[in-house]
């Protein structure tokens, strides 16, 4: 997906939303198994020639019965796509959904919602800064869903990846 976004600059909702819905369905299976991916980003979503999305790279995922890979306050993942993890909080399924919101924003706007000179600056922006407005050409219902995914409060995001897939 990262190559597709880089090549096209932006993707229309008719292209990105089905890919995100497929990824959300994959996340639902993962979450039901007690696993949090922790690194959902475009380079970890393979889009095959038939236009099917495959979720990849579970190298830093966490599971319910797994020994922790991080110490308290340590962050795993890619700063540009992190949510609560940026504060050192535990990674959750809601954080994976937040990451899908960042991907959607990036694909529709051509830029990530939060940038900075360092990973710390980017993480700070995710936690504290309001989400910049999406372009006017993005349909209102799509903008509303993206803003919901990028909510600072996990409880304000879709309750499950399956719920998100249906909405997409």
FENPE-V996462 format. One line per field, one symbol per residue. ss: DSSP state (~ for helix, > for strand, _ for the rest). A space follows every 10 residues. Layout:
ss=???
This chain:
ss=_~~~~~~~__ __~~~~~~~~ ~~~~~~~~~~ ~~__>>____ _~~~>>>___ __>>>_____ _>>_______ ________~~ ~__~~~~___ __~~~~~~~~ ~~~~~~~~~_ ________~~ ~~~~~~~~__ _________~ ~~~~~~~~~_ ___~~~____ ~~~~~~~_
